[in-house]
Amino acid sequence: MKNFLFSLSVLICLLIQSGLPAQAADEEFCSAPIKTAQGPVMGRKEKSAHVCVYQGIPYAAPPVGELRWKPPQPALKRASALIATEFGPQCPQAKGNTLELLVAGSMKQSEDCLSLNIYRPAAAGALPVMVWIHGGDLLQGSGSSGMYDGKIMAGEKKLVLVTINYRLGPFGYLYHPALAAEDAHQSSGNYGLMDQVKALEWVKENISGFGGNPENITIFGQSAGGWSVCHLLASPLAKGLFLHAIIMSGGCECARTVEQGESYGREFAQRLGCDGADVAACLRSKPAPEVVAAMGKDWQEMLGIFFPHVDGYALKEMPLEALRSGRYNQVPLMAGSTRDEFKLFANEIKGRNSKTLPELKSATEKYMSAKLGDELFTLYPPDQYPKPKDAVYDAVGDAYIGCPTFRAAAAASKFQPAYYYRFDFDELIFSKMIGAAHGLDLPLVFGNYGDPPMSLLYTGGQEKKAAQLSEIMIGYWTDFAKTGNPTGPGLPDWKPYAGAAGARLILDLPVGSNKEQMLEKCDYWAKQPIMVH
């Protein structure tokens, strides 16, 4: 027995020691200085994977002082190496509005927030690059959220993942004539969009040092990040900066005219007491917390206000029209939404528990600020849902997210391959309450479903099913990034959307196709003058 225990202890020591050289090699590789245009960058090894992580790398100069409400300027050069082992701060935003704050990598806020994070295998190469644009209504969020941890994608699928911050709310999307007047292109209200362009330019210039291929960059984002992907598709400033694009629960209909921007911009400046002779200087004199506070506390009031503007420079036309006409950065596109987009926000509808259909319809009209015809319950028959209010949730989800995403895919499919999907997986603890809700595809796309707090969504059996679908989804997303075609080896076949005869892929177990057409429903919503939320 003593000999057995001695032999076992020796074996354990040998196994531990055998892992030390690889661990040390990874640590040495990840901490080695990487050359960038601004100076060397040093990262760290991810604890649980053969992955290097570089955090908080500035891609532009701090947009503070005179640079507030101006296009992003080149990042400052450094005399010494940047020790990139901590996330940069979030851009200024209102606090406490989404679950994302529970998994934020940095709770600190600062206007000096234009940074990015890089995840890459702990090995040399020239790998595909994926650049993630976070959501949050263009009002909140950051690239440092734990939901967007790239260790699985980078380590298991051998690619480089980049997550970025960009200016939000009034800092990113405030239009005012005084700001446009001082710009060489008469541009205003597109600072967040131009930040995203600047980040892509930085990646294009520097990513080869981190093992990435600058000629194979895919942009992808969810919710407001999905809107941003379409803004980049439509913006002439982003031409040549990416090879593929993925829109998740987004669309191409979240932009404003200059006239709309001016109307709200003047009112916002007045809230800050800036309606005198030098409005621009007055606005720049206000502390960031005061600018955030001027948005007010009514979240619904803020939604839809701070969007990019068609200023003739960053955007020459509405993004959807750009896609429909072919006047956009034509690349293969993947786009889709979740089956139950709106259930997560159901409490926003006052009167959703009404007993009669007329009362339910009235509650829906009040929420959407629109007069809806009798077609509403023809297209969404309440008797085909578990509860009548589920028909309303389905309708509102289509109106605000499902149909804009569909229209983007349908428009792009005329010029480039477009792969259209719907995420239906609802194997989770709160299934009856939220179903396949907005954002529940994220843990599976990034493979972080087992990390807290995302792991709280699933029981043990449900997590095993999530793992099965996650492996397929990560395969689709990363194979698309590598080749422009999501169907790689071992994956169920996914054909491009082909108009009225085309099917959409249903992401569930088992993965399959669904020929239910969105044309009639989305044509209906296109005719409704609903308020964008």
Secondary structure, 3 states (H helix, E strand, C coil): CHHHHHHHHHHHHHHHHHHHHHHHHHHHHHHCCECCCCCCEECEECCCCCEEEEEEEECECCCCHHHCCCCCCECCCCCCCEECCCCCCECCCCCCCCHHHHHCCCCCECCCCCEEEEEEECCCCCEEEEEEECCCCCCCCCCCCHHHCCHHHHHHHCCEEEEECCCCHHHHHCCCHHHHHCCCCCCCCCHHHHHHHHHHHHHHHHHHHHCEEEEEEEEEEECHHHHHHHHHHHCHHHCCCCCEEEEECCCCCCCEEHHHHHHHHHHHHHHCCCCCCCHHHHHHHCCHHHHHHCCCCCHHHHCCCCCCEECCCCCCCCHHHHHHHCCCCCCCEEEEEECECCHHHHHHCCCCCCCCHHHHHHHHHHHHCCCCCCHHHHHCCHHHCCCHHHHHHHHHHHHHHHHHHHHHHHHHCCCCCEEEEEECCCCCCCHHHHCCECCCCHHHHHCCCCCCCHHHHCCHHHHHHHHHHHHHHHHHHHHHHHHCCCCCCCCCCCCCCCHHHCCEEEECCCCEEECCCCHHHHHHHHCCCCCCC
